[in-house]
Amino acid sequence: MLIAVPMLESGAADLNALALTTCLARHGHRPIVVSQGGRLVPQIRAAGGEVVEMEVASRNPYRMFGCMKRLSRLIAERNCDVVHALGRAPGWSAYFAARAQRRPFVTTWFKGFREQNYLKRLYNSVMVRGARVIATSEDLAELIRDRYPAARNRIATLPIAFDAAAFNPDHVTAERIARIRHAFGAGPETRVILAPGRMVRRKGHALIVKAAALLKAAGITDFLIAFTGEDQGHTHFTAELWDLVLATDTTDVIRFAGLSDDLPAALAVAAVAVFASTQSEGTPRTILAAQAMGVPVVASDLAAGSGMMLAPPAFGDDRMTGLRFPSGDIEAMAAALTRLLQLSPAERRAIGARGRAWVSDLRDSATVAEQTLRLYMELASARTP
């Protein structure tokens, strides 16, 4: 099996490449992961996968053509049965390479892509050119059906395999928690609002800063918001964000903490986790991780689809695992954060316990792995020699 993914850092596609590698290797396969590289490379290799680095994240047509030729040779030499693309840029190279070698091509959607013009729609269209188009939630599947009716019969809805055992609050030591609190500059009584996610505009960091200003204006004290994403070269946006922090007088409650090397511990110190995306995110793993760690979640309706959390009004307060707000509505976000911060620690723990139980029951890694492998096997067996 060949898996093509832009990078191997911390995104949904990156982590799914690791999950797929793990389950394929456990079932006796030798997965090959083609990527531009990243910090997950050692984990891919440790899981039993082979990593081949090439510039598959590039949108430069000349480089994409070069990657297509290299991928075609790799597929033939290693006799790869299925080619699976986890992104658009590598998707184009992988698609033409798979066609050249007459191998089944599969894609996975982790989020909805913006289609503001014809060229963008054409670029996105590689994600529906596969023999199977995997959507990681029913919301995404419906979006794909609406945009690409011709792909309707090729869509398979498979949730992301998520190992809740890796996010167990009982396994996080006091020393790890103390280290994270020190890194955030948070006192023992400070309520931490964790804002995971890459430092890119669509994640809504600017909206979170403005919500922080509203919290301060309302008299909410003893809190801080920690941004724990990497900017991946988006330094101009980070500078803009810092200017906004200065302009809103929120320097005392906003921390640019950078990418945490210990996400479970970062979540363990959080009273609340906030996700303010302004673009459909599909199935962000970090929202599942937060709930698995017993952390109440505040998320925009674009950050968390209907299958990502239990929130009013669809679920009563006695079942909710967090609160959802309309994307872009700063006042609603601030109100949701205020509501959760004003709960007692015991009340927040009760919400967190429901979240952990719900995620543990919902996401069965073994079942998802079996479904993915079954899909691969069906495509491989149906291939014309």
C-alpha positions in Angstrom: 0.0 0.0 0.0 1.2 3.5 -0.8 0.0 6.5 1.3 0.7 10.0 0.0 0.5 12.8 2.5 1.8 16.4 2.2 3.7 16.5 5.6 4.2 14.3 8.6 3.8 16.9 11.4 0.7 17.3 13.5 -2.3 17.7 11.2 -5.3 15.3 10.8 -3.9 13.8 7.6 -0.4 13.4 9.1 -1.8 11.6 12.2 -4.1 9.5 10.0 -1.1 8.4 7.9 0.5 7.1 11.2 -2.7 5.3 12.2 -3.0 3.7 8.8 0.6 2.6 8.9 0.2 1.1 12.3 -2.9 -1.0 11.4 -1.5 -2.1 8.0 1.8 -3.2 9.6 -0.1 -5.1 12.3 -1.9 -7.0 9.6 1.3 -8.1 7.8 1.5 -5.4 5.2 4.4 -3.1 4.4 3.0 0.4 4.0 5.0 3.0 2.1 4.4 6.6 3.2 5.4 9.3 0.7 5.7 12.7 2.2 7.8 15.9 2.4 8.9 14.7 5.9 8.3 16.0 9.4 8.5 15.1 13.1 6.3 12.0 12.7 8.8 10.2 10.4 10.5 8.2 13.3 7.1 7.1 14.5 6.0 6.0 11.0 9.2 3.9 10.8 8.8 2.5 14.3 5.2 1.5 13.4 6.5 -0.6 10.6 6.2 1.8 7.7 8.7 2.9 5.1 9.1 6.6 4.5 10.0 8.0 1.1 10.6 11.7 1.1 9.8 13.8 -1.9 8.2 17.2 -2.6 4.6 16.0 -2.7 3.4 19.1 -0.8 4.4 21.4 -3.6 1.8 23.0 -5.8 4.4 23.8 -8.5 3.2 21.9 -11.7 6.8 21.1 -12.6 7.6 19.6 -9.2 4.2 17.8 -9.2 5.0 16.2 -12.6 8.4 15.1 -11.2 6.7 13.5 -8.2 4.2 11.8 -10.5 7.0 10.1 -12.4 8.8 9.0 -9.2 5.6 7.7 -7.7 4.8 5.8 -10.8 8.2 4.0 -10.7 7.8 3.4 -6.9 4.3 1.8 -7.4 5.6 -0.5 -10.1 8.8 -1.5 -8.3 7.1 -2.2 -4.9 4.0 -3.6 -6.5 1.7 -1.4 -4.5 -1.9 -2.7 -4.6 -3.6 0.5 -3.6 -2.6 4.2 -3.7 -4.2 6.3 -1.0 -3.9 10.2 -1.0 -4.5 12.2 2.1 -4.3 15.6 0.6 -4.8 17.5 -2.7 -1.2 18.4 -3.7 0.1 14.8 -3.3 -3.3 13.7 -4.6 -2.6 14.9 -8.1 0.8 13.3 -8.4 -0.6 10.1 -6.8 -3.7 10.1 -9.0 -1.8 10.2 -12.3 0.8 7.7 -11.0 -1.9 5.3 -10.0 -3.6 5.6 -13.4 -0.3 5.0 -15.2 0.2 1.8 -13.2 -3.5 0.8 -13.2 -3.8 0.8 -9.5 -6.9 1.7 -7.5 -6.8 5.3 -6.2 -8.4 6.3 -2.9 -8.7 9.7 -1.2 -9.7 10.8 2.3 -11.4 14.0 3.2 -10.7 15.4 6.6 -12.4 18.8 6.1 -14.4 20.8 3.6 -12.3 22.8 1.1 -13.1 26.3 0.0 -14.2 26.6 -3.6 -14.2 30.3 -4.2 -13.5 30.0 -8.0 -13.3 27.6 -10.9 -9.5 27.0 -10.5 -9.9 26.2 -6.8 -12.8 23.7 -7.6 -10.6 22.1 -10.3 -7.7 21.7 -7.8 -10.0 20.2 -5.2 -11.6 17.8 -7.6 -8.7 15.3 -7.3 -10.3 14.4 -4.0 -13.3 12.8 -5.8 -11.4 11.1 -8.6 -10.7 7.9 -6.6 -12.4 4.6 -6.9 -13.4 5.3 -3.3 -13.8 8.7 -1.6 -13.5 8.4 2.2 -15.3 11.0 4.3 -14.4 11.0 8.0 -17.8 12.1 9.1 -21.4 12.1 7.8 -21.4 15.9 7.6 -18.4 15.7 5.2 -20.0 12.9 3.2 -23.1 15.1 2.7 -20.9 18.1 1.7 -19.2 15.9 -0.9 -22.5 14.6 -2.3 -23.8 18.2 -2.6 -20.7 19.4 -4.4 -20.0 16.3 -6.5 -23.2 14.3 -7.2 -21.3 12.1 -9.7 -19.2 10.8 -6.8 -22.2 9.8 -4.7 -21.9 6.1 -5.2 -18.1 6.0 -4.5 -18.3 7.7 -1.0 -17.5 5.7 2.1 -18.0 7.2 5.5 -15.3 5.9 7.9 -14.5 7.7 11.1 -10.9 8.5 11.9 -9.4 5.7 14.1 -8.8 7.3 17.5 -7.0 5.7 20.4 -8.6 7.1 23.5 -6.2 5.0 25.6 -3.4 7.4 24.5 -5.2 10.2 26.1 -5.9 9.0 29.6 -5.8 11.7 32.4 -4.9 9.0 34.9 -1.6 8.5 33.1 -0.4 12.1 33.2 1.9 12.6 36.2 2.0 15.7 38.5 5.5 16.4 37.2 4.3 16.7 33.6 1.4 18.9 34.6 3.8 21.2 36.6 6.1 21.4 33.6 3.3 22.5 31.3 1.9 25.0 33.8 5.4 26.5 34.2 5.8 26.7 30.4 2.5 28.6 30.2 3.3 30.9 33.1 0.1 29.7 34.8 -0.2 29.7 38.6 -1.7 26.7 40.5 -5.1 28.3 40.6 -5.1 29.8 37.1 -7.8 28.3 34.8 -6.2 27.5 31.5 -8.2 27.7 28.3 -6.2 25.6 25.8 -6.5 26.7 22.1 -4.8 23.9 20.1 -4.4 24.1 16.3 -1.9 25.4 13.8 -1.4 29.2 13.7 -3.3 29.8 10.5 -6.1 32.3 9.9 -8.9 29.8 9.5 -8.4 28.4 13.0 -9.9 31.6 14.4 -7.1 32.7 16.8 -8.0 36.3 16.2 -11.6 35.6 17.3 -10.3 34.0 20.5 -8.2 37.0 21.3 -11.3 39.2 21.0 -13.2 36.8 23.1 -10.5 37.0 25.8 -10.9 40.8 25.8 -14.7 40.3 26.4 -14.0 38.0 29.3 -11.7 40.6 30.9 -14.3 43.3 30.3 -16.9 41.1 32.0 -14.7 40.8 35.1 -13.6 37.2 34.6 -10.2 36.7 36.3 -7.7 34.0 37.0 -7.6 32.6 33.5 -5.2 32.5 30.6 -5.5 31.2 27.0 -2.6 29.2 25.6 -2.1 28.9 21.8 -0.3 25.6 21.4 0.0 25.4 17.6 3.0 26.0 15.3 2.9 28.6 12.7 4.7 26.5 10.0 6.1 29.6 8.4 3.0 31.7 8.7 5.0 34.4 10.6 3.1 37.3 9.0 -0.2 36.0 10.5 1.5 35.4 13.9 2.8 39.0 13.9 -0.7 40.3 13.1 -2.1 38.2 15.9 0.5 39.6 18.3 -0.5 43.2 17.2 -4.1 42.3 18.0 -3.1 41.1 21.5 -1.4 44.4 22.1 -4.3 46.4 20.8 -6.9 44.5 22.9 -4.7 44.7 26.1 -4.8 40.9 26.5 -1.0 40.3 26.9 -1.6 39.2 30.5 -4.0 36.4 29.5 -2.7 35.2 26.1 0.3 32.9 25.7 1.9 31.9 22.4 3.2 28.6 23.8 4.2 26.9 20.5 3.6 23.3 19.6 3.5 21.2 22.8 5.5 18.0 22.8 3.1 16.6 25.4 -0.5 17.1 24.2 -2.0 14.9 26.9 -0.3 17.0 29.7 -1.3 20.3 28.0 -4.9 19.1 27.9 -4.6 17.8 31.5 -3.9 21.4 32.8 -6.9 22.8 30.8 -10.2 23.8 32.4 -11.6 24.2 28.9 -10.4 23.6 25.3 -11.6 26.1 22.6 -11.8 25.6 18.8 -12.9 28.6 16.8 -12.4 27.6 13.2 -14.0 29.6 10.5 -13.8 26.9 7.9 -15.2 23.4 8.0 -12.7 21.2 9.7 -14.3 17.8 9.4 -13.1 15.6 12.2 -10.3 17.3 14.1 -8.5 14.7 16.3 -7.7 17.3 19.0 -11.4 17.8 19.7 -11.6 14.1 20.3 -8.4 14.2 22.3 -9.7 16.9 24.6 -12.8 15.0 25.4 -10.8 11.8 25.9 -8.8 13.8 28.5 -12.0 14.8 30.2 -11.8 18.4 29.1 -15.0 20.3 28.3 -15.0 21.7 24.8 -16.1 25.0 23.3 -16.2 24.8 19.5 -17.6 26.7 16.6 -20.1 24.8 14.4 -17.4 24.7 11.7 -14.8 23.3 14.0 -16.9 20.5 15.3 -19.6 18.8 13.2 -22.6 17.1 14.7 -20.7 13.8 15.3 -17.7 15.3 17.2 -19.3 16.3 20.5 -22.5 16.3 22.4 -23.8 19.9 22.8 -27.1 21.7 23.4 -29.7 22.0 22.0 -29.4 18.6 20.5 -28.4 17.2 23.9 -29.5 18.2 27.3 -27.2 19.7 29.9 -27.0 16.4 31.7 -25.5 14.8 28.6 -23.4 17.6 27.0 -19.7 17.2 26.6 -19.2 20.9 25.6 -20.8 23.9 24.0 -21.1 24.9 20.3 -21.4 28.4 19.0 -21.9 29.9 15.5 -18.6 30.4 13.7 -17.4 34.0 13.8 -19.7 34.9 16.7 -17.3 36.3 19.3 -20.0 37.2 21.9 -21.4 33.6 21.7 -17.9 32.2 22.1 -17.2 34.4 25.1 -20.6 33.5 26.6 -19.8 29.7 26.2 -16.4 30.1 27.8 -17.8 32.2 30.7 -20.5 29.6 31.3 -17.9 26.8 31.6 -15.4 28.8 33.6 -18.1 29.7 36.1 -18.9 26.1 36.8 -17.3 24.5 39.9 -14.3 22.2 39.2 -16.6 19.2 40.1 -19.2 20.3 37.5 -16.5 20.6 34.9 -15.1 17.2 35.8 -18.6 15.7 35.4 -18.8 17.1 31.9 -15.3 15.9 31.2 -16.2 12.4 32.4 -19.1 12.2 30.0 -16.8 13.4 27.2 -14.2 10.7 27.9 -16.9 8.0 28.1 -18.5 9.1 24.9 -15.3 9.3 22.9 -14.1 5.9 24.2 -17.4 4.3 23.1 -17.6 6.1 19.8 -14.2 5.6 18.3 -13.1 2.0 18.0 -9.7 1.9 16.4 -9.8 -1.8 15.7 -13.2 -1.6 13.9 -12.1 1.4 11.8 -8.9 -0.4 10.9 -10.7 -3.5 9.8 -13.1 -1.4 7.7 -10.3 0.4 6.0 -8.4 -2.8 5.3 -11.6 -4.4 3.9 -12.0 -1.4 1.5 -8.4 -1.8 0.3 -8.8 -5.5 -0.2 -12.0 -5.1 -2.2 -10.3 -2.6 -4.5 -7.2 -4.7 -4.9 -9.1 -7.9 -5.6 -11.3 -6.1 -8.2 -8.3 -4.7 -10.1 -7.8 -5.8 -13.6 -4.3 -7.3 -14.1 
